[in-house]
Amino acid sequence: MRQLTIRKVPVKIGKRLDRVSRETGKSINTLVLELLQKEFGPPPGDWLLKYVTWSEDEAKAFDELVRTQRTIDEDLWR
């Protein structure tokens, strides 16, 4: 990952970031990353793993569907 330093942030924007950080319980770094991702899209690479998740029930249902597709039909192989 690349590290950035942002200088000369206007006071009003800095105060707003502080306020939103307190209200949401998120760090300023997290807020800025979210804003950048919203503007420029998700990062390349494994971004999908970070943003797309299944609940435990959804994962079990998927596994069950895949398991049924892996059943060998013996009559087709004779």
PDB file of N, CA, C and O in Angstrom:
ATOM      1  N   MET A   1       0.835  -1.185   0.000  1.00  0.00           N
ATOM      2  CA  MET A   1       0.000   0.000   0.000  1.00  0.00           C
ATOM      3  C   MET A   1       0.878   1.245   0.000  1.00  0.00           C
ATOM      4  O   MET A   1       1.994   1.243   0.520  1.00  0.00           O
ATOM      5  N   ARG A   2       0.363   2.271  -0.576  1.00  0.00           N
ATOM      6  CA  ARG A   2       1.077   3.537  -0.626  1.00  0.00           C
ATOM      7  C   ARG A   2       0.669   4.406   0.557  1.00  0.00           C
ATOM      8  O   ARG A   2      -0.492   4.408   0.965  1.00  0.00           O
ATOM      9  N   GLN A   3       1.621   5.135   1.096  1.00  0.00           N
ATOM     10  CA  GLN A   3       1.367   6.052   2.209  1.00  0.00           C
ATOM     11  C   GLN A   3       1.305   7.478   1.651  1.00  0.00           C
ATOM     12  O   GLN A   3       2.126   7.858   0.817  1.00  0.00           O
ATOM     13  N   LEU A   4       0.348   8.248   2.106  1.00  0.00           N
ATOM     14  CA  LEU A   4       0.200   9.635   1.665  1.00  0.00           C
ATOM     15  C   LEU A   4       0.162  10.560   2.869  1.00  0.00           C
ATOM     16  O   LEU A   4      -0.315  10.194   3.943  1.00  0.00           O
ATOM     17  N   THR A   5       0.666  11.746   2.670  1.00  0.00           N
ATOM     18  CA  THR A   5       0.538  12.816   3.656  1.00  0.00           C
ATOM     19  C   THR A   5      -0.176  13.960   2.961  1.00  0.00           C
ATOM     20  O   THR A   5       0.212  14.368   1.866  1.00  0.00           O
ATOM     21  N   ILE A   6      -1.209  14.473   3.589  1.00  0.00           N
ATOM     22  CA  ILE A   6      -1.957  15.573   2.994  1.00  0.00           C
ATOM     23  C   ILE A   6      -1.697  16.829   3.816  1.00  0.00           C
ATOM     24  O   ILE A   6      -1.916  16.861   5.027  1.00  0.00           O
ATOM     25  N   ARG A   7      -1.226  17.856   3.129  1.00  0.00           N
ATOM     26  CA  ARG A   7      -0.898  19.120   3.797  1.00  0.00           C
ATOM     27  C   ARG A   7      -1.898  20.199   3.401  1.00  0.00           C
ATOM     28  O   ARG A   7      -2.607  20.083   2.402  1.00  0.00           O
ATOM     29  N   LYS A   8      -1.934  21.238   4.202  1.00  0.00           N
ATOM     30  CA  LYS A   8      -2.750  22.429   3.937  1.00  0.00           C
ATOM     31  C   LYS A   8      -4.246  22.117   3.827  1.00  0.00           C
ATOM     32  O   LYS A   8      -4.946  22.657   2.970  1.00  0.00           O
ATOM     33  N   VAL A   9      -4.721  21.232   4.715  1.00  0.00           N
ATOM     34  CA  VAL A   9      -6.154  20.935   4.774  1.00  0.00           C
ATOM     35  C   VAL A   9      -6.841  22.154   5.373  1.00  0.00           C
ATOM     36  O   VAL A   9      -6.469  22.592   6.461  1.00  0.00           O
ATOM     37  N   PRO A  10      -7.834  22.710   4.690  1.00  0.00           N
ATOM     38  CA  PRO A  10      -8.541  23.864   5.243  1.00  0.00           C
ATOM     39  C   PRO A  10      -9.122  23.559   6.625  1.00  0.00           C
ATOM     40  O   PRO A  10      -9.563  22.441   6.894  1.00  0.00           O
ATOM     41  N   VAL A  11      -9.115  24.560   7.485  1.00  0.00           N
ATOM     42  CA  VAL A  11      -9.574  24.392   8.872  1.00  0.00           C
ATOM     43  C   VAL A  11     -10.992  23.835   8.929  1.00  0.00           C
ATOM     44  O   VAL A  11     -11.266  22.936   9.724  1.00  0.00           O
ATOM     45  N   LYS A  12     -11.900  24.355   8.097  1.00  0.00           N
ATOM     46  CA  LYS A  12     -13.292  23.887   8.123  1.00  0.00           C
ATOM     47  C   LYS A  12     -13.384  22.401   7.791  1.00  0.00           C
ATOM     48  O   LYS A  12     -14.168  21.674   8.400  1.00  0.00           O
ATOM     49  N   ILE A  13     -12.589  21.953   6.831  1.00  0.00           N
ATOM     50  CA  ILE A  13     -12.615  20.532   6.462  1.00  0.00           C
ATOM     51  C   ILE A  13     -12.023  19.694   7.589  1.00  0.00           C
ATOM     52  O   ILE A  13     -12.550  18.628   7.910  1.00  0.00           O
ATOM     53  N   GLY A  14     -10.942  20.159   8.188  1.00  0.00           N
ATOM     54  CA  GLY A  14     -10.333  19.444   9.309  1.00  0.00           C
ATOM     55  C   GLY A  14     -11.297  19.303  10.472  1.00  0.00           C
ATOM     56  O   GLY A  14     -11.389  18.235  11.077  1.00  0.00           O
ATOM     57  N   LYS A  15     -12.016  20.370  10.791  1.00  0.00           N
ATOM     58  CA  LYS A  15     -12.988  20.322  11.885  1.00  0.00           C
ATOM     59  C   LYS A  15     -14.137  19.375  11.564  1.00  0.00           C
ATOM     60  O   LYS A  15     -14.623  18.643  12.426  1.00  0.00           O
ATOM     61  N   ARG A  16     -14.556  19.406  10.305  1.00  0.00           N
ATOM     62  CA  ARG A  16     -15.643  18.508   9.908  1.00  0.00           C
ATOM     63  C   ARG A  16     -15.192  17.048   9.995  1.00  0.00           C
ATOM     64  O   ARG A  16     -15.947  16.187  10.448  1.00  0.00           O
ATOM     65  N   LEU A  17     -13.969  16.775   9.563  1.00  0.00           N
ATOM     66  CA  LEU A  17     -13.437  15.417   9.695  1.00  0.00           C
ATOM     67  C   LEU A  17     -13.378  14.991  11.157  1.00  0.00           C
ATOM     68  O   LEU A  17     -13.732  13.861  11.495  1.00  0.00           O
ATOM     69  N   ASP A  18     -12.930  15.902  12.028  1.00  0.00           N
ATOM     70  CA  ASP A  18     -12.889  15.605  13.468  1.00  0.00           C
ATOM     71  C   ASP A  18     -14.273  15.266  14.002  1.00  0.00           C
ATOM     72  O   ASP A  18     -14.443  14.304  14.751  1.00  0.00           O
ATOM     73  N   ARG A  19     -15.262  16.066  13.607  1.00  0.00           N
ATOM     74  CA  ARG A  19     -16.628  15.869  14.089  1.00  0.00           C
ATOM     75  C   ARG A  19     -17.195  14.537  13.608  1.00  0.00           C
ATOM     76  O   ARG A  19     -17.754  13.776  14.398  1.00  0.00           O
ATOM     77  N   VAL A  20     -17.051  14.257  12.317  1.00  0.00           N
ATOM     78  CA  VAL A  20     -17.578  13.003  11.766  1.00  0.00           C
ATOM     79  C   VAL A  20     -16.842  11.804  12.375  1.00  0.00           C
ATOM     80  O   VAL A  20     -17.444  10.756  12.614  1.00  0.00           O
ATOM     81  N   SER A  21     -15.558  11.962  12.621  1.00  0.00           N
ATOM     82  CA  SER A  21     -14.774  10.907  13.250  1.00  0.00           C
ATOM     83  C   SER A  21     -15.334  10.580  14.633  1.00  0.00           C
ATOM     84  O   SER A  21     -15.510   9.412  14.978  1.00  0.00           O
ATOM     85  N   ARG A  22     -15.607  11.603  15.410  1.00  0.00           N
ATOM     86  CA  ARG A  22     -16.173  11.392  16.751  1.00  0.00           C
ATOM     87  C   ARG A  22     -17.564  10.763  16.664  1.00  0.00           C
ATOM     88  O   ARG A  22     -17.876   9.827  17.400  1.00  0.00           O
ATOM     89  N   GLU A  23     -18.396  11.283  15.760  1.00  0.00           N
ATOM     90  CA  GLU A  23     -19.777  10.811  15.657  1.00  0.00           C
ATOM     91  C   GLU A  23     -19.870   9.364  15.193  1.00  0.00           C
ATOM     92  O   GLU A  23     -20.744   8.623  15.642  1.00  0.00           O
ATOM     93  N   THR A  24     -18.978   8.958  14.302  1.00  0.00           N
ATOM     94  CA  THR A  24     -19.052   7.613  13.737  1.00  0.00           C
ATOM     95  C   THR A  24     -18.156   6.612  14.445  1.00  0.00           C
ATOM     96  O   THR A  24     -18.301   5.402  14.271  1.00  0.00           O
ATOM     97  N   GLY A  25     -17.223   7.127  15.251  1.00  0.00           N
ATOM     98  CA  GLY A  25     -16.270   6.236  15.909  1.00  0.00           C
ATOM     99  C   GLY A  25     -15.204   5.714  14.960  1.00  0.00           C
ATOM    100  O   GLY A  25     -14.514   4.741  15.265  1.00  0.00           O
ATOM    101  N   LYS A  26     -15.071   6.363  13.810  1.00  0.00           N
ATOM    102  CA  LYS A  26     -14.068   5.966  12.817  1.00  0.00           C
ATOM    103  C   LYS A  26     -12.893   6.922  12.882  1.00  0.00           C
ATOM    104  O   LYS A  26     -13.043   8.093  13.231  1.00  0.00           O
ATOM    105  N   SER A  27     -11.723   6.408  12.542  1.00  0.00           N
ATOM    106  CA  SER A  27     -10.555   7.284  12.488  1.00  0.00           C
ATOM    107  C   SER A  27     -10.651   8.197  11.276  1.00  0.00           C
ATOM    108  O   SER A  27     -11.368   7.904  10.319  1.00  0.00           O
ATOM    109  N   ILE A  28      -9.932   9.292  11.323  1.00  0.00           N
ATOM    110  CA  ILE A  28      -9.894  10.200  10.176  1.00  0.00           C
ATOM    111  C   ILE A  28      -9.315   9.473   8.968  1.00  0.00           C
ATOM    112  O   ILE A  28      -9.775   9.674   7.844  1.00  0.00           O
ATOM    113  N   ASN A  29      -8.314   8.634   9.192  1.00  0.00           N
ATOM    114  CA  ASN A  29      -7.729   7.863   8.104  1.00  0.00           C
ATOM    115  C   ASN A  29      -8.792   7.006   7.408  1.00  0.00           C
ATOM    116  O   ASN A  29      -8.869   6.972   6.180  1.00  0.00           O
ATOM    117  N   THR A  30      -9.608   6.317   8.209  1.00  0.00           N
ATOM    118  CA  THR A  30     -10.675   5.477   7.652  1.00  0.00           C
ATOM    119  C   THR A  30     -11.672   6.319   6.874  1.00  0.00           C
ATOM    120  O   THR A  30     -12.088   5.931   5.782  1.00  0.00           O
ATOM    121  N   LEU A  31     -12.061   7.463   7.417  1.00  0.00           N
ATOM    122  CA  LEU A  31     -13.004   8.336   6.729  1.00  0.00           C
ATOM    123  C   LEU A  31     -12.458   8.781   5.384  1.00  0.00           C
ATOM    124  O   LEU A  31     -13.170   8.744   4.380  1.00  0.00           O
ATOM    125  N   VAL A  32     -11.196   9.204   5.355  1.00  0.00           N
ATOM    126  CA  VAL A  32     -10.593   9.677   4.109  1.00  0.00           C
ATOM    127  C   VAL A  32     -10.487   8.527   3.110  1.00  0.00           C
ATOM    128  O   VAL A  32     -10.758   8.719   1.925  1.00  0.00           O
ATOM    129  N   LEU A  33     -10.100   7.341   3.564  1.00  0.00           N
ATOM    130  CA  LEU A  33     -10.039   6.190   2.657  1.00  0.00           C
ATOM    131  C   LEU A  33     -11.415   5.869   2.075  1.00  0.00           C
ATOM    132  O   LEU A  33     -11.530   5.562   0.889  1.00  0.00           O
ATOM    133  N   GLU A  34     -12.454   5.940   2.898  1.00  0.00           N
ATOM    134  CA  GLU A  34     -13.814   5.690   2.414  1.00  0.00           C
ATOM    135  C   GLU A  34     -14.214   6.714   1.357  1.00  0.00           C
ATOM    136  O   GLU A  34     -14.810   6.363   0.338  1.00  0.00           O
ATOM    137  N   LEU A  35     -13.883   7.987   1.603  1.00  0.00           N
ATOM    138  CA  LEU A  35     -14.190   9.034   0.624  1.00  0.00           C
ATOM    139  C   LEU A  35     -13.440   8.816  -0.685  1.00  0.00           C
ATOM    140  O   LEU A  35     -14.007   8.979  -1.765  1.00  0.00           O
ATOM    141  N   LEU A  36     -12.174   8.451  -0.587  1.00  0.00           N
ATOM    142  CA  LEU A  36     -11.384   8.196  -1.797  1.00  0.00           C
ATOM    143  C   LEU A  36     -11.921   6.994  -2.561  1.00  0.00           C
ATOM    144  O   LEU A  36     -12.001   7.019  -3.789  1.00  0.00           O
ATOM    145  N   GLN A  37     -12.288   5.946  -1.839  1.00  0.00           N
ATOM    146  CA  GLN A  37     -12.832   4.762  -2.506  1.00  0.00           C
ATOM    147  C   GLN A  37     -14.175   5.069  -3.149  1.00  0.00           C
ATOM    148  O   GLN A  37     -14.478   4.560  -4.229  1.00  0.00           O
ATOM    149  N   LYS A  38     -14.981   5.897  -2.495  1.00  0.00           N
ATOM    150  CA  LYS A  38     -16.269   6.276  -3.064  1.00  0.00           C
ATOM    151  C   LYS A  38     -16.066   7.066  -4.354  1.00  0.00           C
ATOM    152  O   LYS A  38     -16.801   6.876  -5.323  1.00  0.00           O
ATOM    153  N   GLU A  39     -15.083   7.938  -4.365  1.00  0.00           N
ATOM    154  CA  GLU A  39     -14.822   8.784  -5.538  1.00  0.00           C
ATOM    155  C   GLU A  39     -14.121   8.026  -6.657  1.00  0.00           C
ATOM    156  O   GLU A  39     -14.469   8.189  -7.827  1.00  0.00           O
ATOM    157  N   PHE A  40     -13.140   7.202  -6.312  1.00  0.00           N
ATOM    158  CA  PHE A  40     -12.294   6.580  -7.321  1.00  0.00           C
ATOM    159  C   PHE A  40     -12.539   5.090  -7.508  1.00  0.00           C
ATOM    160  O   PHE A  40     -11.929   4.465  -8.375  1.00  0.00           O
ATOM    161  N   GLY A  41     -13.422   4.520  -6.707  1.00  0.00           N
ATOM    162  CA  GLY A  41     -13.709   3.100  -6.833  1.00  0.00           C
ATOM    163  C   GLY A  41     -12.850   2.281  -5.895  1.00  0.00           C
ATOM    164  O   GLY A  41     -11.913   2.788  -5.278  1.00  0.00           O
ATOM    165  N   PRO A  42     -13.187   1.001  -5.797  1.00  0.00           N
ATOM    166  CA  PRO A  42     -12.447   0.126  -4.891  1.00  0.00           C
ATOM    167  C   PRO A  42     -11.020  -0.097  -5.381  1.00  0.00           C
ATOM    168  O   PRO A  42     -10.736   0.031  -6.572  1.00  0.00           O
ATOM    169  N   PRO A  43     -10.141  -0.426  -4.469  1.00  0.00           N
ATOM    170  CA  PRO A  43      -8.761  -0.684  -4.876  1.00  0.00           C
ATOM    171  C   PRO A  43      -8.678  -1.948  -5.717  1.00  0.00           C
ATOM    172  O   PRO A  43      -9.513  -2.840  -5.564  1.00  0.00           O
ATOM    173  N   PRO A  44      -7.697  -2.046  -6.595  1.00  0.00           N
ATOM    174  CA  PRO A  44      -7.547  -3.250  -7.406  1.00  0.00           C
ATOM    175  C   PRO A  44      -7.087  -4.425  -6.553  1.00  0.00           C
ATOM    176  O   PRO A  44      -6.701  -4.253  -5.397  1.00  0.00           O
ATOM    177  N   GLY A  45      -7.130  -5.600  -7.126  1.00  0.00           N
ATOM    178  CA  GLY A  45      -6.628  -6.776  -6.420  1.00  0.00           C
ATOM    179  C   GLY A  45      -7.705  -7.473  -5.636  1.00  0.00           C
ATOM    180  O   GLY A  45      -8.754  -7.812  -6.186  1.00  0.00           O
ATOM    181  N   ASP A  46      -7.470  -7.693  -4.373  1.00  0.00           N
ATOM    182  CA  ASP A  46      -8.386  -8.488  -3.562  1.00  0.00           C
ATOM    183  C   ASP A  46      -9.491  -7.657  -2.915  1.00  0.00           C
ATOM    184  O   ASP A  46     -10.008  -8.035  -1.863  1.00  0.00           O
ATOM    185  N   TRP A  47      -9.858  -6.543  -3.520  1.00  0.00           N
ATOM    186  CA  TRP A  47     -10.891  -5.682  -2.946  1.00  0.00           C
ATOM    187  C   TRP A  47     -12.201  -6.424  -2.744  1.00  0.00           C
ATOM    188  O   TRP A  47     -12.928  -6.150  -1.789  1.00  0.00           O
ATOM    189  N   LEU A  48     -12.510  -7.364  -3.638  1.00  0.00           N
ATOM    190  CA  LEU A  48     -13.774  -8.065  -3.533  1.00  0.00           C
ATOM    191  C   LEU A  48     -13.878  -8.832  -2.224  1.00  0.00           C
ATOM    192  O   LEU A  48     -14.948  -8.882  -1.617  1.00  0.00           O
ATOM    193  N   LEU A  49     -12.778  -9.427  -1.785  1.00  0.00           N
ATOM    194  CA  LEU A  49     -12.787 -10.166  -0.528  1.00  0.00           C
ATOM    195  C   LEU A  49     -13.083  -9.254   0.649  1.00  0.00           C
ATOM    196  O   LEU A  49     -13.678  -9.684   1.637  1.00  0.00           O
ATOM    197  N   LYS A  50     -12.676  -8.019   0.549  1.00  0.00           N
ATOM    198  CA  LYS A  50     -12.891  -7.076   1.640  1.00  0.00           C
ATOM    199  C   LYS A  50     -14.327  -6.560   1.675  1.00  0.00           C
ATOM    200  O   LYS A  50     -14.867  -6.301   2.751  1.00  0.00           O
ATOM    201  N   TYR A  51     -14.944  -6.410   0.512  1.00  0.00           N
ATOM    202  CA  TYR A  51     -16.244  -5.745   0.446  1.00  0.00           C
ATOM    203  C   TYR A  51     -17.434  -6.674   0.294  1.00  0.00           C
ATOM    204  O   TYR A  51     -18.565  -6.277   0.577  1.00  0.00           O
ATOM    205  N   VAL A  52     -17.202  -7.899  -0.145  1.00  0.00           N
ATOM    206  CA  VAL A  52     -18.304  -8.821  -0.359  1.00  0.00           C
ATOM    207  C   VAL A  52     -18.162  -9.983   0.611  1.00  0.00           C
ATOM    208  O   VAL A  52     -17.190 -10.736   0.558  1.00  0.00           O
ATOM    209  N   THR A  53     -19.116 -10.114   1.473  1.00  0.00           N
ATOM    210  CA  THR A  53     -19.086 -11.219   2.429  1.00  0.00           C
ATOM    211  C   THR A  53     -20.466 -11.851   2.513  1.00  0.00           C
ATOM    212  O   THR A  53     -21.476 -11.205   2.233  1.00  0.00           O
ATOM    213  N   TRP A  54     -20.498 -13.089   2.891  1.00  0.00           N
ATOM    214  CA  TRP A  54     -21.748 -13.805   3.097  1.00  0.00           C
ATOM    215  C   TRP A  54     -21.942 -14.039   4.578  1.00  0.00           C
ATOM    216  O   TRP A  54     -20.987 -14.144   5.348  1.00  0.00           O
ATOM    217  N   SER A  55     -23.205 -14.116   4.952  1.00  0.00           N
ATOM    218  CA  SER A  55     -23.493 -14.522   6.319  1.00  0.00           C
ATOM    219  C   SER A  55     -23.178 -16.018   6.434  1.00  0.00           C
ATOM    220  O   SER A  55     -22.980 -16.702   5.429  1.00  0.00           O
ATOM    221  N   GLU A  56     -23.136 -16.500   7.647  1.00  0.00           N
ATOM    222  CA  GLU A  56     -22.853 -17.931   7.849  1.00  0.00           C
ATOM    223  C   GLU A  56     -23.914 -18.789   7.183  1.00  0.00           C
ATOM    224  O   GLU A  56     -23.592 -19.815   6.585  1.00  0.00           O
ATOM    225  N   ASP A  57     -25.186 -18.380   7.279  1.00  0.00           N
ATOM    226  CA  ASP A  57     -26.275 -19.139   6.647  1.00  0.00           C
ATOM    227  C   ASP A  57     -26.147 -19.136   5.122  1.00  0.00           C
ATOM    228  O   ASP A  57     -26.374 -20.160   4.478  1.00  0.00           O
ATOM    229  N   GLU A  58     -25.782 -17.987   4.545  1.00  0.00           N
ATOM    230  CA  GLU A  58     -25.606 -17.901   3.091  1.00  0.00           C
ATOM    231  C   GLU A  58     -24.451 -18.798   2.631  1.00  0.00           C
ATOM    232  O   GLU A  58     -24.555 -19.475   1.609  1.00  0.00           O
ATOM    233  N   ALA A  59     -23.371 -18.798   3.378  1.00  0.00           N
ATOM    234  CA  ALA A  59     -22.224 -19.632   3.028  1.00  0.00           C
ATOM    235  C   ALA A  59     -22.599 -21.116   3.104  1.00  0.00           C
ATOM    236  O   ALA A  59     -22.202 -21.895   2.237  1.00  0.00           O
ATOM    237  N   LYS A  60     -23.355 -21.513   4.127  1.00  0.00           N
ATOM    238  CA  LYS A  60     -23.777 -22.912   4.247  1.00  0.00           C
ATOM    239  C   LYS A  60     -24.698 -23.300   3.089  1.00  0.00           C
ATOM    240  O   LYS A  60     -24.573 -24.393   2.538  1.00  0.00           O
ATOM    241  N   ALA A  61     -25.621 -22.409   2.719  1.00  0.00           N
ATOM    242  CA  ALA A  61     -26.537 -22.683   1.609  1.00  0.00           C
ATOM    243  C   ALA A  61     -25.749 -22.842   0.304  1.00  0.00           C
ATOM    244  O   ALA A  61     -26.037 -23.735  -0.492  1.00  0.00           O
ATOM    245  N   PHE A  62     -24.772 -21.991   0.091  1.00  0.00           N
ATOM    246  CA  PHE A  62     -23.938 -22.086  -1.103  1.00  0.00           C
ATOM    247  C   PHE A  62     -23.174 -23.411  -1.117  1.00  0.00           C
ATOM    248  O   PHE A  62     -23.144 -24.104  -2.134  1.00  0.00           O
ATOM    249  N   ASP A  63     -22.567 -23.753  -0.004  1.00  0.00           N
ATOM    250  CA  ASP A  63     -21.824 -25.009   0.081  1.00  0.00           C
ATOM    251  C   ASP A  63     -22.724 -26.206  -0.220  1.00  0.00           C
ATOM    252  O   ASP A  63     -22.305 -27.149  -0.890  1.00  0.00           O
ATOM    253  N   GLU A  64     -23.944 -26.166   0.271  1.00  0.00           N
ATOM    254  CA  GLU A  64     -24.878 -27.259   0.018  1.00  0.00           C
ATOM    255  C   GLU A  64     -25.222 -27.359  -1.467  1.00  0.00           C
ATOM    256  O   GLU A  64     -25.275 -28.459  -2.019  1.00  0.00           O
ATOM    257  N   LEU A  65     -25.454 -26.229  -2.109  1.00  0.00           N
ATOM    258  CA  LEU A  65     -25.738 -26.240  -3.549  1.00  0.00           C
ATOM    259  C   LEU A  65     -24.558 -26.789  -4.344  1.00  0.00           C
ATOM    260  O   LEU A  65     -24.748 -27.571  -5.275  1.00  0.00           O
ATOM    261  N   VAL A  66     -23.376 -26.397  -3.992  1.00  0.00           N
ATOM    262  CA  VAL A  66     -22.184 -26.890  -4.680  1.00  0.00           C
ATOM    263  C   VAL A  66     -22.032 -28.384  -4.446  1.00  0.00           C
ATOM    264  O   VAL A  66     -21.685 -29.126  -5.365  1.00  0.00           O
ATOM    265  N   ARG A  67     -22.287 -28.824  -3.237  1.00  0.00           N
ATOM    266  CA  ARG A  67     -22.167 -30.249  -2.899  1.00  0.00           C
ATOM    267  C   ARG A  67     -23.120 -31.081  -3.767  1.00  0.00           C
ATOM    268  O   ARG A  67     -22.740 -32.156  -4.231  1.00  0.00           O
ATOM    269  N   THR A  68     -24.345 -30.606  -3.993  1.00  0.00           N
ATOM    270  CA  THR A  68     -25.295 -31.358  -4.820  1.00  0.00           C
ATOM    271  C   THR A  68     -24.835 -31.424  -6.271  1.00  0.00           C
ATOM    272  O   THR A  68     -25.144 -32.392  -6.965  1.00  0.00           O
ATOM    273  N   GLN A  69     -24.119 -30.437  -6.734  1.00  0.00           N
ATOM    274  CA  GLN A  69     -23.624 -30.445  -8.111  1.00  0.00           C
ATOM    275  C   GLN A  69     -22.434 -31.382  -8.281  1.00  0.00           C
ATOM    276  O   GLN A  69     -22.102 -31.759  -9.405  1.00  0.00           O
ATOM    277  N   ARG A  70     -21.806 -31.754  -7.210  1.00  0.00           N
ATOM    278  CA  ARG A  70     -20.640 -32.637  -7.279  1.00  0.00           C
ATOM    279  C   ARG A  70     -21.014 -34.117  -7.150  1.00  0.00           C
ATOM    280  O   ARG A  70     -20.136 -34.979  -7.102  1.00  0.00           O
ATOM    281  N   THR A  71     -22.292 -34.403  -7.095  1.00  0.00           N
ATOM    282  CA  THR A  71     -22.748 -35.788  -7.024  1.00  0.00           C
ATOM    283  C   THR A  71     -22.538 -36.436  -8.393  1.00  0.00           C
ATOM    284  O   THR A  71     -22.925 -35.877  -9.419  1.00  0.00           O
ATOM    285  N   ILE A  72     -21.941 -37.584  -8.396  1.00  0.00           N
ATOM    286  CA  ILE A  72     -21.668 -38.297  -9.651  1.00  0.00           C
ATOM    287  C   ILE A  72     -22.862 -39.181  -9.997  1.00  0.00           C
ATOM    288  O   ILE A  72     -23.306 -39.991  -9.183  1.00  0.00           O
ATOM    289  N   ASP A  73     -23.369 -39.019 -11.197  1.00  0.00           N
ATOM    290  CA  ASP A  73     -24.447 -39.859 -11.687  1.00  0.00           C
ATOM    291  C   ASP A  73     -23.796 -41.073 -12.352  1.00  0.00           C
ATOM    292  O   ASP A  73     -23.311 -40.986 -13.480  1.00  0.00           O
ATOM    293  N   GLU A  74     -23.791 -42.186 -11.657  1.00  0.00           N
ATOM    294  CA  GLU A  74     -23.097 -43.383 -12.129  1.00  0.00           C
ATOM    295  C   GLU A  74     -23.604 -43.850 -13.492  1.00  0.00           C
ATOM    296  O   GLU A  74     -22.825 -44.371 -14.291  1.00  0.00           O
ATOM    297  N   ASP A  75     -24.924 -43.667 -13.775  1.00  0.00           N
ATOM    298  CA  ASP A  75     -25.464 -44.105 -15.052  1.00  0.00           C
ATOM    299  C   ASP A  75     -24.852 -43.374 -16.244  1.00  0.00           C
ATOM    300  O   ASP A  75     -24.781 -43.928 -17.340  1.00  0.00           O
ATOM    301  N   LEU A  76     -24.413 -42.145 -16.038  1.00  0.00           N
ATOM    302  CA  LEU A  76     -23.786 -41.391 -17.124  1.00  0.00           C
ATOM    303  C   LEU A  76     -22.375 -41.882 -17.432  1.00  0.00           C
ATOM    304  O   LEU A  76     -21.827 -41.550 -18.482  1.00  0.00           O
ATOM    305  N   TRP A  77     -21.783 -42.661 -16.540  1.00  0.00           N
ATOM    306  CA  TRP A  77     -20.393 -43.091 -16.705  1.00  0.00           C
ATOM    307  C   TRP A  77     -20.291 -44.579 -17.047  1.00  0.00           C
ATOM    308  O   TRP A  77     -19.211 -45.159 -16.936  1.00  0.00           O
ATOM    309  N   ARG A  78     -21.372 -45.193 -17.451  1.00  0.00           N
ATOM    310  CA  ARG A  78     -21.336 -46.627 -17.825  1.00  0.00           C
ATOM    311  C   ARG A  78     -21.320 -46.775 -19.304  1.00  0.00           C
ATOM    312  O   ARG A  78     -21.290 -47.896 -19.812  1.00  0.00           O
TER     313      ARG A  78
END
